Amino acid sequence: MFPKIPCPDFLAQGTYDFSVPHVLWKGLPETFPNATYVEFERSGH
């Protein structure tokens, strides 16, 4: 989906982010070829 982004990306998500729930991110980080995805426990938005 995002193969043309050449730089490294950092995607961060809080487990308790109720405005953008972590379940909506399922499968999205894999579409970034150079991404690091971290889900923070006990964190919100």
C-alpha positions, -999 to 999 in steps of 0.1 A, spaced: 0 0 0 28 24 8 59 10 -11 70 44 -23 79 57 11 117 53 11 125 65 46 121 45 78 88 50 96 79 47 132 43 38 140 32 40 176 -2 30 191 -15 30 226 -35 -1 237 -61 21 254 -65 47 226 -102 48 223 -103 75 195 -83 52 172 -85 17 186 -55 -6 180 -78 -32 164 -82 -8 134 -44 -10 128 -45 -48 122 -26 -54 90 -17 -18 84 19 -18 97 28 -46 73 20 -23 43 49 0 52 81 -17 40 104 2 63 82 6 94 87 -2 130 54 -7 148 51 -5 186 19 -9 207 24 7 241 7 -11 270 -13 10 295 -13 40 271 -39 60 253 -40 86 226 
